[in-house]
Amino acid sequence: MIEGERCVIESLLVANRGEIACRIFRTARRLGIRTIGVFSDADVSARHVKEADEAVRIGPAAPRESYLNVEKILDAARATGARAIHPGYGFLSENAQSHRLVSTPD
């Protein structure tokens, strides 16, 4: 949604885990943005899963099958109605292909 000269993000999916995700959640929450976390089987009880307003399982423990799987991240974003995706640090932020896929409308 565009409001005047600024873009208003209503919901944000954070495609990362741990402290990085928690810091992004805190900032988003201060801005009134609903937060969506993702998690692998290894992280089901992790802090970032508990701190997100909503959390979605994206696959098994292996990062290649979960956090590095762009299609699973996009599926989670679609399923939750996320209006933006924050790649966090590492994982998708270092994958140029993921940026192209995420910024391309369906």
Biopython code that builds the backbone (N, CA, C, O; Angstrom):
import numpy as np
from Bio.PDB.StructureBuilder import StructureBuilder

atoms = [
    (1, "MET", "N", (0.844, -1.161, 0.000)),
    (1, "MET", "CA", (0.000, 0.000, 0.000)),
    (1, "MET", "C", (0.899, 1.236, 0.000)),
    (1, "MET", "O", (1.877, 1.295, 0.745)),
    (2, "ILE", "N", (0.569, 2.219, -0.831)),
    (2, "ILE", "CA", (1.314, 3.471, -0.871)),
    (2, "ILE", "C", (0.480, 4.525, -0.154)),
    (2, "ILE", "O", (-0.696, 4.718, -0.464)),
    (3, "GLU", "N", (1.088, 5.190, 0.791)),
    (3, "GLU", "CA", (0.400, 6.208, 1.563)),
    (3, "GLU", "C", (1.196, 7.495, 1.427)),
    (3, "GLU", "O", (2.256, 7.647, 2.034)),
    (4, "GLY", "N", (0.679, 8.427, 0.622)),
    (4, "GLY", "CA", (1.430, 9.654, 0.380)),
    (4, "GLY", "C", (2.706, 9.342, -0.364)),
    (4, "GLY", "O", (2.668, 8.742, -1.439)),
    (5, "GLU", "N", (3.824, 9.735, 0.184)),
    (5, "GLU", "CA", (5.135, 9.536, -0.425)),
    (5, "GLU", "C", (5.858, 8.306, 0.092)),
    (5, "GLU", "O", (6.947, 7.997, -0.391)),
    (6, "ARG", "N", (5.292, 7.594, 1.054)),
    (6, "ARG", "CA", (6.008, 6.465, 1.636)),
    (6, "ARG", "C", (5.247, 5.159, 1.433)),
    (6, "ARG", "O", (4.021, 5.138, 1.315)),
    (7, "CYS", "N", (5.994, 4.104, 1.397)),
    (7, "CYS", "CA", (5.426, 2.768, 1.232)),
    (7, "CYS", "C", (5.152, 2.190, 2.618)),
    (7, "CYS", "O", (6.004, 2.246, 3.504)),
    (8, "VAL", "N", (3.973, 1.644, 2.792)),
    (8, "VAL", "CA", (3.612, 1.055, 4.076)),
    (8, "VAL", "C", (3.581, -0.466, 3.906)),
    (8, "VAL", "O", (2.803, -1.000, 3.116)),
    (9, "ILE", "N", (4.426, -1.139, 4.651)),
    (9, "ILE", "CA", (4.462, -2.605, 4.634)),
    (9, "ILE", "C", (3.608, -3.094, 5.792)),
    (9, "ILE", "O", (3.834, -2.718, 6.942)),
    (10, "GLU", "N", (2.635, -3.926, 5.488)),
    (10, "GLU", "CA", (1.732, -4.423, 6.520)),
    (10, "GLU", "C", (2.236, -5.695, 7.175)),
    (10, "GLU", "O", (1.980, -5.942, 8.354)),
    (11, "SER", "N", (2.967, -6.514, 6.392)),
    (11, "SER", "CA", (3.479, -7.776, 6.938)),
    (11, "SER", "C", (4.826, -8.094, 6.293)),
    (11, "SER", "O", (5.057, -7.821, 5.115)),
    (12, "LEU", "N", (5.697, -8.674, 7.097)),
    (12, "LEU", "CA", (7.069, -8.927, 6.671)),
    (12, "LEU", "C", (7.478, -10.345, 7.026)),
    (12, "LEU", "O", (7.447, -10.733, 8.193)),
    (13, "LEU", "N", (7.864, -11.122, 6.012)),
    (13, "LEU", "CA", (8.412, -12.447, 6.243)),
    (13, "LEU", "C", (9.932, -12.316, 6.331)),
    (13, "LEU", "O", (10.561, -11.737, 5.446)),
    (14, "VAL", "N", (10.510, -12.848, 7.384)),
    (14, "VAL", "CA", (11.961, -12.815, 7.567)),
    (14, "VAL", "C", (12.503, -14.196, 7.230)),
    (14, "VAL", "O", (12.221, -15.179, 7.916)),
    (15, "ALA", "N", (13.288, -14.249, 6.158)),
    (15, "ALA", "CA", (13.818, -15.517, 5.646)),
    (15, "ALA", "C", (15.151, -15.839, 6.295)),
    (15, "ALA", "O", (16.146, -16.070, 5.608)),
    (16, "ASN", "N", (15.166, -15.851, 7.614)),
    (16, "ASN", "CA", (16.375, -16.123, 8.366)),
    (16, "ASN", "C", (15.977, -16.680, 9.721)),
    (16, "ASN", "O", (14.792, -16.876, 9.991)),
    (17, "ARG", "N", (16.945, -16.933, 10.564)),
    (17, "ARG", "CA", (16.665, -17.525, 11.872)),
    (17, "ARG", "C", (17.541, -16.876, 12.937)),
    (17, "ARG", "O", (18.388, -16.036, 12.634)),
    (18, "GLY", "N", (17.328, -17.272, 14.169)),
    (18, "GLY", "CA", (18.179, -16.844, 15.275)),
    (18, "GLY", "C", (18.084, -15.361, 15.589)),
    (18, "GLY", "O", (17.057, -14.720, 15.369)),
    (19, "GLU", "N", (19.188, -14.834, 16.112)),
    (19, "GLU", "CA", (19.243, -13.449, 16.582)),
    (19, "GLU", "C", (18.958, -12.452, 15.467)),
    (19, "GLU", "O", (18.319, -11.427, 15.705)),
    (20, "ILE", "N", (19.417, -12.732, 14.270)),
    (20, "ILE", "CA", (19.161, -11.829, 13.141)),
    (20, "ILE", "C", (17.645, -11.655, 12.961)),
    (20, "ILE", "O", (17.152, -10.530, 12.879)),
    (21, "ALA", "N", (16.924, -12.759, 12.903)),
    (21, "ALA", "CA", (15.476, -12.693, 12.730)),
    (21, "ALA", "C", (14.818, -11.960, 13.894)),
    (21, "ALA", "O", (13.916, -11.151, 13.678)),
    (22, "CYS", "N", (15.247, -12.224, 15.109)),
    (22, "CYS", "CA", (14.654, -11.579, 16.285)),
    (22, "CYS", "C", (14.843, -10.066, 16.254)),
    (22, "CYS", "O", (13.931, -9.322, 16.614)),
    (23, "ARG", "N", (15.996, -9.613, 15.836)),
    (23, "ARG", "CA", (16.246, -8.164, 15.744)),
    (23, "ARG", "C", (15.337, -7.523, 14.696)),
    (23, "ARG", "O", (14.790, -6.442, 14.913)),
    (24, "ILE", "N", (15.184, -8.193, 13.574)),
    (24, "ILE", "CA", (14.305, -7.670, 12.525)),
    (24, "ILE", "C", (12.862, -7.650, 13.015)),
    (24, "ILE", "O", (12.142, -6.685, 12.760)),
    (25, "PHE", "N", (12.427, -8.693, 13.713)),
    (25, "PHE", "CA", (11.068, -8.737, 14.267)),
    (25, "PHE", "C", (10.826, -7.563, 15.209)),
    (25, "PHE", "O", (9.791, -6.901, 15.125)),
    (26, "ARG", "N", (11.772, -7.302, 16.103)),
    (26, "ARG", "CA", (11.599, -6.214, 17.074)),
    (26, "ARG", "C", (11.428, -4.873, 16.375)),
    (26, "ARG", "O", (10.556, -4.085, 16.740)),
    (27, "THR", "N", (12.248, -4.617, 15.382)),
    (27, "THR", "CA", (12.160, -3.353, 14.645)),
    (27, "THR", "C", (10.839, -3.270, 13.886)),
    (27, "THR", "O", (10.169, -2.237, 13.910)),
    (28, "ALA", "N", (10.467, -4.352, 13.217)),
    (28, "ALA", "CA", (9.206, -4.366, 12.470)),
    (28, "ALA", "C", (8.026, -4.122, 13.405)),
    (28, "ALA", "O", (7.116, -3.359, 13.081)),
    (29, "ARG", "N", (8.046, -4.766, 14.552)),
    (29, "ARG", "CA", (6.945, -4.625, 15.507)),
    (29, "ARG", "C", (6.820, -3.171, 15.978)),
    (29, "ARG", "O", (5.710, -2.659, 16.126)),
    (30, "ARG", "N", (7.961, -2.507, 16.214)),
    (30, "ARG", "CA", (7.934, -1.094, 16.617)),
    (30, "ARG", "C", (7.296, -0.227, 15.530)),
    (30, "ARG", "O", (6.714, 0.820, 15.818)),
    (31, "LEU", "N", (7.411, -0.674, 14.285)),
    (31, "LEU", "CA", (6.837, 0.061, 13.153)),
    (31, "LEU", "C", (5.405, -0.373, 12.834)),
    (31, "LEU", "O", (4.799, 0.114, 11.880)),
    (32, "GLY", "N", (4.872, -1.288, 13.637)),
    (32, "GLY", "CA", (3.505, -1.744, 13.440)),
    (32, "GLY", "C", (3.342, -2.763, 12.329)),
    (32, "GLY", "O", (2.256, -2.913, 11.770)),
    (33, "ILE", "N", (4.413, -3.457, 12.010)),
    (33, "ILE", "CA", (4.387, -4.448, 10.934)),
    (33, "ILE", "C", (4.247, -5.842, 11.526)),
    (33, "ILE", "O", (4.975, -6.213, 12.446)),
    (34, "ARG", "N", (3.298, -6.615, 10.987)),
    (34, "ARG", "CA", (3.118, -8.017, 11.410)),
    (34, "ARG", "C", (4.318, -8.830, 10.932)),
    (34, "ARG", "O", (4.743, -8.693, 9.784)),
    (35, "THR", "N", (4.863, -9.671, 11.800)),
    (35, "THR", "CA", (6.070, -10.440, 11.464)),
    (35, "THR", "C", (5.748, -11.905, 11.212)),
    (35, "THR", "O", (4.912, -12.515, 11.879)),
    (36, "ILE", "N", (6.451, -12.442, 10.217)),
    (36, "ILE", "CA", (6.280, -13.840, 9.851)),
    (36, "ILE", "C", (7.659, -14.486, 9.834)),
    (36, "ILE", "O", (8.551, -14.036, 9.115)),
    (37, "GLY", "N", (7.831, -15.527, 10.615)),
    (37, "GLY", "CA", (9.088, -16.257, 10.653)),
    (37, "GLY", "C", (8.983, -17.555, 9.880)),
    (37, "GLY", "O", (7.891, -18.060, 9.622)),
    (38, "VAL", "N", (10.122, -18.077, 9.522)),
    (38, "VAL", "CA", (10.176, -19.395, 8.890)),
    (38, "VAL", "C", (11.110, -20.267, 9.718)),
    (38, "VAL", "O", (12.002, -19.762, 10.400)),
    (39, "PHE", "N", (10.901, -21.567, 9.656)),
    (39, "PHE", "CA", (11.754, -22.456, 10.440)),
    (39, "PHE", "C", (11.877, -23.814, 9.781)),
    (39, "PHE", "O", (10.982, -24.274, 9.071)),
    (40, "SER", "N", (13.007, -24.437, 10.035)),
    (40, "SER", "CA", (13.228, -25.816, 9.590)),
    (40, "SER", "C", (12.900, -26.742, 10.758)),
    (40, "SER", "O", (12.617, -26.283, 11.864)),
    (41, "ASP", "N", (12.940, -28.026, 10.507)),
    (41, "ASP", "CA", (12.683, -28.994, 11.579)),
    (41, "ASP", "C", (13.653, -28.817, 12.743)),
    (41, "ASP", "O", (13.291, -29.060, 13.894)),
    (42, "ALA", "N", (14.870, -28.401, 12.455)),
    (42, "ALA", "CA", (15.873, -28.211, 13.517)),
    (42, "ALA", "C", (15.548, -27.021, 14.413)),
    (42, "ALA", "O", (16.030, -26.948, 15.543)),
    (43, "ASP", "N", (14.740, -26.093, 13.922)),
    (43, "ASP", "CA", (14.477, -24.851, 14.648)),
    (43, "ASP", "C", (13.059, -24.731, 15.194)),
    (43, "ASP", "O", (12.636, -23.642, 15.585)),
    (44, "VAL", "N", (12.335, -25.818, 15.224)),
    (44, "VAL", "CA", (10.924, -25.760, 15.612)),
    (44, "VAL", "C", (10.701, -25.091, 16.976)),
    (44, "VAL", "O", (9.660, -24.465, 17.181)),
    (45, "SER", "N", (11.639, -25.206, 17.900)),
    (45, "SER", "CA", (11.486, -24.611, 19.228)),
    (45, "SER", "C", (12.380, -23.387, 19.434)),
    (45, "SER", "O", (12.551, -22.924, 20.562)),
    (46, "ALA", "N", (12.936, -22.877, 18.369)),
    (46, "ALA", "CA", (13.875, -21.760, 18.467)),
    (46, "ALA", "C", (13.182, -20.453, 18.864)),
    (46, "ALA", "O", (11.977, -20.285, 18.674)),
    (47, "ARG", "N", (13.961, -19.552, 19.410)),
    (47, "ARG", "CA", (13.451, -18.266, 19.879)),
    (47, "ARG", "C", (12.776, -17.466, 18.765)),
    (47, "ARG", "O", (11.725, -16.864, 18.985)),
    (48, "HIS", "N", (13.368, -17.458, 17.584)),
    (48, "HIS", "CA", (12.772, -16.649, 16.511)),
    (48, "HIS", "C", (11.385, -17.159, 16.112)),
    (48, "HIS", "O", (10.545, -16.381, 15.661)),
    (49, "VAL", "N", (11.149, -18.437, 16.275)),
    (49, "VAL", "CA", (9.828, -19.008, 15.974)),
    (49, "VAL", "C", (8.810, -18.487, 16.984)),
    (49, "VAL", "O", (7.679, -18.165, 16.621)),
    (50, "LYS", "N", (9.205, -18.407, 18.229)),
    (50, "LYS", "CA", (8.318, -17.928, 19.295)),
    (50, "LYS", "C", (8.082, -16.425, 19.204)),
    (50, "LYS", "O", (7.002, -15.950, 19.557)),
    (51, "GLU", "N", (9.076, -15.669, 18.736)),
    (51, "GLU", "CA", (8.961, -14.210, 18.688)),
    (51, "GLU", "C", (8.183, -13.694, 17.483)),
    (51, "GLU", "O", (7.678, -12.572, 17.515)),
    (52, "ALA", "N", (8.078, -14.475, 16.444)),
    (52, "ALA", "CA", (7.329, -14.049, 15.261)),
    (52, "ALA", "C", (5.834, -14.045, 15.574)),
    (52, "ALA", "O", (5.363, -14.838, 16.390)),
    (53, "ASP", "N", (5.099, -13.160, 14.930)),
    (53, "ASP", "CA", (3.648, -13.160, 15.086)),
    (53, "ASP", "C", (3.051, -14.437, 14.488)),
    (53, "ASP", "O", (2.031, -14.942, 14.956)),
    (54, "GLU", "N", (3.699, -14.938, 13.460)),
    (54, "GLU", "CA", (3.276, -16.168, 12.792)),
    (54, "GLU", "C", (4.545, -16.866, 12.316)),
    (54, "GLU", "O", (5.516, -16.197, 11.962)),
    (55, "ALA", "N", (4.556, -18.186, 12.301)),
    (55, "ALA", "CA", (5.729, -18.928, 11.844)),
    (55, "ALA", "C", (5.294, -20.084, 10.944)),
    (55, "ALA", "O", (4.263, -20.717, 11.171)),
    (56, "VAL", "N", (6.102, -20.341, 9.923)),
    (56, "VAL", "CA", (5.781, -21.355, 8.927)),
    (56, "VAL", "C", (6.954, -22.317, 8.775)),
    (56, "VAL", "O", (8.101, -21.898, 8.617)),
    (57, "ARG", "N", (6.652, -23.610, 8.824)),
    (57, "ARG", "CA", (7.684, -24.619, 8.588)),
    (57, "ARG", "C", (8.020, -24.633, 7.101)),
    (57, "ARG", "O", (7.128, -24.661, 6.253)),
    (58, "ILE", "N", (9.329, -24.613, 6.792)),
    (58, "ILE", "CA", (9.755, -24.592, 5.396)),
    (58, "ILE", "C", (10.555, -25.820, 4.989)),
    (58, "ILE", "O", (11.036, -25.887, 3.858)),
    (59, "GLY", "N", (10.711, -26.792, 5.883)),
    (59, "GLY", "CA", (11.378, -28.010, 5.470)),
    (59, "GLY", "C", (12.252, -28.647, 6.518)),
    (59, "GLY", "O", (12.239, -28.255, 7.685)),
    (60, "PRO", "N", (13.025, -29.650, 6.086)),
    (60, "PRO", "CA", (13.904, -30.386, 6.996)),
    (60, "PRO", "C", (15.070, -29.525, 7.498)),
    (60, "PRO", "O", (15.234, -28.374, 7.093)),
    (61, "ALA", "N", (15.854, -30.101, 8.367)),
    (61, "ALA", "CA", (16.946, -29.374, 9.025)),
    (61, "ALA", "C", (18.008, -28.833, 8.071)),
    (61, "ALA", "O", (18.556, -27.758, 8.312)),
    (62, "ALA", "N", (18.300, -29.541, 7.021)),
    (62, "ALA", "CA", (19.357, -29.107, 6.101)),
    (62, "ALA", "C", (18.997, -27.764, 5.459)),
    (62, "ALA", "O", (17.952, -27.658, 4.817)),
    (63, "PRO", "N", (19.839, -26.739, 5.618)),
    (63, "PRO", "CA", (19.547, -25.419, 5.052)),
    (63, "PRO", "C", (19.245, -25.445, 3.559)),
    (63, "PRO", "O", (18.403, -24.680, 3.090)),
    (64, "ARG", "N", (19.907, -26.298, 2.816)),
    (64, "ARG", "CA", (19.666, -26.379, 1.368)),
    (64, "ARG", "C", (18.212, -26.759, 1.066)),
    (64, "ARG", "O", (17.665, -26.390, 0.026)),
    (65, "GLU", "N", (17.605, -27.493, 1.981)),
    (65, "GLU", "CA", (16.231, -27.943, 1.793)),
    (65, "GLU", "C", (15.212, -27.042, 2.498)),
    (65, "GLU", "O", (14.011, -27.311, 2.458)),
    (66, "SER", "N", (15.687, -25.988, 3.136)),
    (66, "SER", "CA", (14.770, -25.105, 3.860)),
    (66, "SER", "C", (15.138, -23.634, 3.627)),
    (66, "SER", "O", (14.599, -23.002, 2.718)),
    (67, "TYR", "N", (16.033, -23.094, 4.425)),
    (67, "TYR", "CA", (16.354, -21.665, 4.348)),
    (67, "TYR", "C", (16.947, -21.228, 3.008)),
    (67, "TYR", "O", (16.800, -20.067, 2.627)),
    (68, "LEU", "N", (17.602, -22.118, 2.298)),
    (68, "LEU", "CA", (18.185, -21.779, 1.002)),
    (68, "LEU", "C", (17.272, -22.139, -0.167)),
    (68, "LEU", "O", (17.639, -21.934, -1.325)),
    (69, "ASN", "N", (16.110, -22.663, 0.120)),
    (69, "ASN", "CA", (15.164, -23.066, -0.921)),
    (69, "ASN", "C", (14.212, -21.894, -1.195)),
    (69, "ASN", "O", (13.244, -21.678, -0.467)),
    (70, "VAL", "N", (14.509, -21.155, -2.252)),
    (70, "VAL", "CA", (13.744, -19.948, -2.573)),
    (70, "VAL", "C", (12.264, -20.259, -2.777)),
    (70, "VAL", "O", (11.412, -19.491, -2.331)),
    (71, "GLU", "N", (11.948, -21.342, -3.425)),
    (71, "GLU", "CA", (10.547, -21.684, -3.663)),
    (71, "GLU", "C", (9.788, -21.900, -2.355)),
    (71, "GLU", "O", (8.629, -21.501, -2.240)),
    (72, "LYS", "N", (10.431, -22.529, -1.367)),
    (72, "LYS", "CA", (9.751, -22.743, -0.080)),
    (72, "LYS", "C", (9.525, -21.413, 0.645)),
    (72, "LYS", "O", (8.497, -21.227, 1.297)),
    (73, "ILE", "N", (10.477, -20.499, 0.533)),
    (73, "ILE", "CA", (10.315, -19.170, 1.136)),
    (73, "ILE", "C", (9.154, -18.439, 0.452)),
    (73, "ILE", "O", (8.308, -17.847, 1.123)),
    (74, "LEU", "N", (9.118, -18.484, -0.879)),
    (74, "LEU", "CA", (8.034, -17.833, -1.613)),
    (74, "LEU", "C", (6.681, -18.473, -1.298)),
    (74, "LEU", "O", (5.676, -17.772, -1.179)),
    (75, "ASP", "N", (6.652, -19.788, -1.166)),
    (75, "ASP", "CA", (5.406, -20.471, -0.787)),
    (75, "ASP", "C", (4.927, -19.995, 0.577)),
    (75, "ASP", "O", (3.734, -19.766, 0.774)),
    (76, "ALA", "N", (5.855, -19.846, 1.519)),
    (76, "ALA", "CA", (5.504, -19.372, 2.863)),
    (76, "ALA", "C", (4.977, -17.938, 2.797)),
    (76, "ALA", "O", (4.016, -17.597, 3.487)),
    (77, "ALA", "N", (5.596, -17.108, 1.976)),
    (77, "ALA", "CA", (5.151, -15.718, 1.831)),
    (77, "ALA", "C", (3.735, -15.672, 1.250)),
    (77, "ALA", "O", (2.885, -14.922, 1.730)),
    (78, "ARG", "N", (3.496, -16.459, 0.236)),
    (78, "ARG", "CA", (2.154, -16.495, -0.372)),
    (78, "ARG", "C", (1.114, -17.015, 0.616)),
    (78, "ARG", "O", (0.023, -16.457, 0.730)),
    (79, "ALA", "N", (1.457, -18.080, 1.325)),
    (79, "ALA", "CA", (0.503, -18.706, 2.254)),
    (79, "ALA", "C", (0.109, -17.773, 3.395)),
    (79, "ALA", "O", (-1.007, -17.859, 3.907)),
    (80, "THR", "N", (1.006, -16.892, 3.793)),
    (80, "THR", "CA", (0.742, -16.006, 4.928)),
    (80, "THR", "C", (0.309, -14.608, 4.511)),
    (80, "THR", "O", (-0.059, -13.793, 5.357)),
    (81, "GLY", "N", (0.352, -14.328, 3.216)),
    (81, "GLY", "CA", (0.000, -12.992, 2.742)),
    (81, "GLY", "C", (1.078, -11.956, 3.024)),
    (81, "GLY", "O", (0.785, -10.763, 3.106)),
    (82, "ALA", "N", (2.318, -12.399, 3.172)),
    (82, "ALA", "CA", (3.413, -11.452, 3.427)),
    (82, "ALA", "C", (3.506, -10.454, 2.282)),
    (82, "ALA", "O", (3.446, -10.828, 1.111)),
    (83, "ARG", "N", (3.651, -9.191, 2.631)),
    (83, "ARG", "CA", (3.754, -8.138, 1.628)),
    (83, "ARG", "C", (5.201, -7.796, 1.306)),
    (83, "ARG", "O", (5.474, -7.079, 0.343)),
    (84, "ALA", "N", (6.133, -8.311, 2.114)),
    (84, "ALA", "CA", (7.563, -8.069, 1.887)),
    (84, "ALA", "C", (8.343, -9.232, 2.479)),
    (84, "ALA", "O", (7.874, -9.930, 3.378)),
    (85, "ILE", "N", (9.552, -9.422, 1.946)),
    (85, "ILE", "CA", (10.458, -10.458, 2.454)),
    (85, "ILE", "C", (11.786, -9.807, 2.785)),
    (85, "ILE", "O", (12.377, -9.117, 1.954)),
    (86, "HIS", "N", (12.247, -10.029, 3.994)),
    (86, "HIS", "CA", (13.571, -9.558, 4.424)),
    (86, "HIS", "C", (14.490, -10.780, 4.405)),
    (86, "HIS", "O", (14.198, -11.770, 5.076)),
    (87, "PRO", "N", (15.597, -10.734, 3.649)),
    (87, "PRO", "CA", (16.456, -11.917, 3.567)),
    (87, "PRO", "C", (17.321, -12.157, 4.797)),
    (87, "PRO", "O", (17.894, -13.237, 4.942)),
    (88, "GLY", "N", (17.427, -11.170, 5.686)),
    (88, "GLY", "CA", (18.298, -11.330, 6.835)),
    (88, "GLY", "C", (19.754, -11.234, 6.426)),
    (88, "GLY", "O", (20.112, -10.419, 5.575)),
    (89, "TYR", "N", (20.592, -12.056, 7.025)),
    (89, "TYR", "CA", (22.027, -12.042, 6.768)),
    (89, "TYR", "C", (22.429, -13.456, 6.381)),
    (89, "TYR", "O", (22.034, -14.416, 7.043)),
    (90, "GLY", "N", (23.209, -13.595, 5.317)),
    (90, "GLY", "CA", (23.555, -14.934, 4.851)),
    (90, "GLY", "C", (22.383, -15.528, 4.099)),
    (90, "GLY", "O", (21.552, -14.783, 3.579)),
    (91, "PHE", "N", (22.291, -16.812, 4.027)),
    (91, "PHE", "CA", (21.206, -17.508, 3.336)),
    (91, "PHE", "C", (20.810, -16.780, 2.057)),
    (91, "PHE", "O", (21.630, -16.652, 1.148)),
    (92, "LEU", "N", (19.578, -16.305, 1.966)),
    (92, "LEU", "CA", (19.081, -15.705, 0.729)),
    (92, "LEU", "C", (19.725, -14.370, 0.386)),
    (92, "LEU", "O", (19.767, -13.996, -0.786)),
    (93, "SER", "N", (20.219, -13.655, 1.364)),
    (93, "SER", "CA", (20.805, -12.343, 1.080)),
    (93, "SER", "C", (22.037, -12.455, 0.185)),
    (93, "SER", "O", (22.424, -11.481, -0.461)),
    (94, "GLU", "N", (22.645, -13.620, 0.143)),
    (94, "GLU", "CA", (23.841, -13.827, -0.672)),
    (94, "GLU", "C", (23.530, -14.540, -1.989)),
    (94, "GLU", "O", (24.445, -14.958, -2.698)),
    (95, "ASN", "N", (22.260, -14.678, -2.313)),
    (95, "ASN", "CA", (21.837, -15.395, -3.512)),
    (95, "ASN", "C", (21.159, -14.416, -4.472)),
    (95, "ASN", "O", (20.009, -14.034, -4.257)),
    (96, "ALA", "N", (21.863, -14.010, -5.523)),
    (96, "ALA", "CA", (21.321, -13.039, -6.482)),
    (96, "ALA", "C", (20.047, -13.547, -7.146)),
    (96, "ALA", "O", (19.145, -12.757, -7.426)),
    (97, "GLN", "N", (19.956, -14.831, -7.400)),
    (97, "GLN", "CA", (18.765, -15.400, -8.035)),
    (97, "GLN", "C", (17.535, -15.180, -7.149)),
    (97, "GLN", "O", (16.448, -14.910, -7.660)),
    (98, "SER", "N", (17.694, -15.291, -5.841)),
    (98, "SER", "CA", (16.553, -15.127, -4.956)),
    (98, "SER", "C", (16.012, -13.702, -5.042)),
    (98, "SER", "O", (14.800, -13.503, -4.961)),
    (99, "HIS", "N", (16.872, -12.722, -5.201)),
    (99, "HIS", "CA", (16.415, -11.333, -5.304)),
    (99, "HIS", "C", (15.559, -11.148, -6.545)),
    (99, "HIS", "O", (14.527, -10.479, -6.499)),
    (100, "ARG", "N", (15.981, -11.736, -7.648)),
    (100, "ARG", "CA", (15.200, -11.627, -8.894)),
    (100, "ARG", "C", (13.843, -12.323, -8.754)),
    (100, "ARG", "O", (12.823, -11.791, -9.192)),
    (101, "LEU", "N", (13.834, -13.496, -8.153)),
    (101, "LEU", "CA", (12.577, -14.235, -8.002)),
    (101, "LEU", "C", (11.606, -13.533, -7.065)),
    (101, "LEU", "O", (10.403, -13.496, -7.323)),
    (102, "VAL", "N", (12.124, -12.982, -5.986)),
    (102, "VAL", "CA", (11.279, -12.328, -5.004)),
    (102, "VAL", "C", (10.697, -11.022, -5.550)),
    (102, "VAL", "O", (9.545, -10.697, -5.265)),
    (103, "SER", "N", (11.462, -10.287, -6.312)),
    (103, "SER", "CA", (10.989, -8.990, -6.790)),
    (103, "SER", "C", (10.136, -9.088, -8.043)),
    (103, "SER", "O", (9.597, -8.079, -8.497)),
    (104, "THR", "N", (10.002, -10.277, -8.611)),
    (104, "THR", "CA", (9.179, -10.468, -9.795)),
    (104, "THR", "C", (7.759, -10.807, -9.392)),
    (104, "THR", "O", (7.537, -11.795, -8.692)),
    (105, "PRO", "N", (6.781, -9.998, -9.826)),
    (105, "PRO", "CA", (5.382, -10.307, -9.458)),
    (105, "PRO", "C", (4.899, -11.604, -10.097)),
    (105, "PRO", "O", (5.380, -12.008, -11.156)),
    (106, "ASP", "N", (3.938, -12.250, -9.435)),
    (106, "ASP", "CA", (3.346, -13.497, -9.971)),
    (106, "ASP", "C", (2.577, -13.205, -11.242)),
    (106, "ASP", "O", (2.008, -14.116, -11.843)),
]
sb = StructureBuilder()
sb.init_structure("model")
sb.init_model(0)
sb.init_chain("A")
sb.init_seg("    ")
for serial, (resi, resn, name, xyz) in enumerate(atoms, 1):
    if name == "N":
        sb.init_residue(resn, " ", resi, " ")
    sb.init_atom(name, np.array(xyz, "f"), 0.0, 1.0, " ", f" {name:<3s}", serial, name[0])
structure = sb.get_structure()
